[in-house]
């Protein structure tokens, strides 16, 4: 949610010479509709079920890739466990003000409709410990996407000598 996951995933995939996969794009492709439409017509619970199913399918693959997930993908313990079993997990965070600045006006984010500031702060509070499982957590507030990618690669090298 506005921390730079998609941008950083693209950079990492390019540097590593592997495919970049965006979980939200895969969900839309599988469902044949936009995420906002899924939320509007089927609800968040159905979206989370789709998200878990698509995530499981992707993580079952043997091919190397960098995966950018939506911020809520980590809410289910089964998703967190699957991610940890499948590779290195980097969680990106940012200050609420920076997230609000980055996502304001983005109609494709159904959880941020209405009072963006209040919703961002509420989601951050609800999710504050959900990312603790990651191998590395990086605050992107004052970093460029390249700096974030550098830090992730350094953490991977440290974890996998």
Buried (B, 14 or more C-beta within 10 A) or exposed (E): BBBBBBBBBBBBBEBBEEEBBBBBBBBBEEBEBBBBEBBEEBEEEEBBEBBBEBBEEBBEEEEEBBBBBBBBBBBBEEBBEBBEEBBBBBBBBBBBEBBBEBBEEEEEBBBBEEEBBEBBBEBBEEBEEBBEBBBBBBBBBEBEBEEBBBBBBEBBEEEEE
